[in-house]
């Protein structure tokens, strides 16, 4: 049948265009492995209360959580952390990040309606 040939041609075209299912699987496996290592590091660094708070933050603001995780991991790798990060330290890190980020302000301009009654 020609349909099998067509499938092979489409597959070769996709591979020629950069679509490689094996490479995609390898990348996914690497991402998953890196995420597991990351979680392992965080388990060692954070107290259970701090991990719980960080997981709640992840639900609401994943990008903020990722920033805090990066900050904590970087500090641990450079030797700046001498003890485990508890909930109070995590809160202070969050406050520091909030101060650094630009605060968004919303200004409402209301139109006035002139009534000629």
C-alpha positions as CSV (number, residue, x, y, z in Angstrom):
1,X,0.0,0.0,0.0
2,X,1.1,3.5,-0.6
3,X,-0.2,4.7,2.8
4,X,2.8,3.2,4.5
5,X,5.1,5.0,2.1
6,X,3.3,8.2,2.7
7,X,3.7,7.8,6.5
8,X,7.4,7.1,6.0
9,X,7.8,10.2,3.9
10,X,5.9,12.4,6.4
11,X,8.1,11.0,9.2
12,X,11.3,11.7,7.3
13,X,10.0,15.2,6.5
14,X,9.3,15.8,10.1
15,X,12.8,14.6,11.1
16,X,14.2,16.9,8.4
17,X,12.3,19.8,9.9
18,X,13.8,19.2,13.4
19,X,11.0,17.0,14.8
20,X,12.8,14.0,16.3
21,X,10.7,12.0,18.8
22,X,13.8,10.3,20.3
23,X,15.5,13.7,20.9
24,X,12.3,15.0,22.4
25,X,12.1,12.0,24.8
26,X,15.7,12.5,25.8
27,X,15.1,16.2,26.5
28,X,12.0,15.3,28.6
29,X,14.0,12.7,30.5
30,X,16.8,15.2,31.2
31,X,14.3,17.8,32.4
32,X,12.7,15.3,34.7
33,X,16.0,14.2,36.1
34,X,17.1,17.8,36.7
35,X,13.8,18.5,38.4
36,X,14.3,15.4,40.7
37,X,17.8,16.6,41.6
38,X,16.4,20.0,42.3
39,X,13.7,18.6,44.6
40,X,16.3,16.5,46.4
41,X,18.4,19.5,47.1
42,X,15.4,21.5,48.4
43,X,14.4,18.6,50.6
44,X,17.8,18.7,52.2
45,X,17.8,22.5,52.6
46,X,14.2,23.3,53.6
47,X,12.5,22.3,56.8
48,X,9.1,20.6,56.4
49,X,7.2,23.8,57.2
50,X,9.2,25.8,54.7
51,X,8.6,23.2,52.0
52,X,4.9,23.2,52.7
53,X,4.8,27.0,52.4
54,X,6.8,26.9,49.2
55,X,4.5,24.3,47.7
56,X,1.5,26.5,48.5
57,X,3.2,29.4,46.8
58,X,3.9,27.2,43.8
59,X,0.2,26.6,43.4
60,X,-0.5,30.3,43.3
61,X,2.6,31.8,41.7
62,X,4.9,29.2,40.1
63,X,7.3,31.8,38.8
64,X,7.8,33.4,42.2
65,X,8.3,29.9,43.7
66,X,10.9,29.2,41.0
67,X,12.8,32.4,41.9
68,X,12.9,31.5,45.6
69,X,14.0,28.0,44.8
70,X,16.8,29.3,42.6
71,X,17.9,31.7,45.2
72,X,18.0,29.1,47.9
73,X,19.8,26.5,45.8
74,X,22.3,29.1,44.7
75,X,23.0,30.2,48.3
76,X,23.4,26.6,49.3
77,X,25.8,25.8,46.5
78,X,28.0,28.8,47.3
79,X,28.1,28.0,51.0
80,X,26.1,31.0,52.1
81,X,23.6,28.8,54.0
82,X,25.0,27.5,57.3
83,X,21.7,25.8,58.5
84,X,18.4,24.6,57.1
85,X,16.0,27.3,55.8
86,X,12.9,27.4,58.1
87,X,9.6,29.1,57.5
88,X,10.7,32.4,59.0
89,X,13.8,32.6,56.7
90,X,11.6,31.7,53.7
91,X,9.2,34.5,54.6
92,X,12.1,37.0,54.8
93,X,13.4,35.8,51.4
94,X,10.0,36.2,49.9
95,X,9.8,39.8,51.4
96,X,13.2,40.6,49.9
97,X,12.1,39.3,46.5
98,X,8.9,41.4,46.7
99,X,10.9,44.5,47.4
100,X,13.1,43.9,44.4
101,X,10.3,43.3,42.0
102,X,8.5,46.2,40.5
103,X,5.1,46.8,42.1
104,X,2.2,47.1,39.7
105,X,-0.1,50.0,40.2
106,X,-3.5,50.3,38.5
107,X,-4.9,53.8,37.9
108,X,-8.6,54.0,37.1
109,X,-9.8,56.9,35.1
110,X,-13.5,57.4,35.2
111,X,-15.2,59.2,32.6
112,X,-17.6,61.9,33.7
113,X,-20.9,61.9,32.0
114,X,-22.3,65.4,31.4
115,X,-26.0,65.3,31.6
116,X,-27.8,68.1,29.9
117,X,-31.2,67.5,31.6
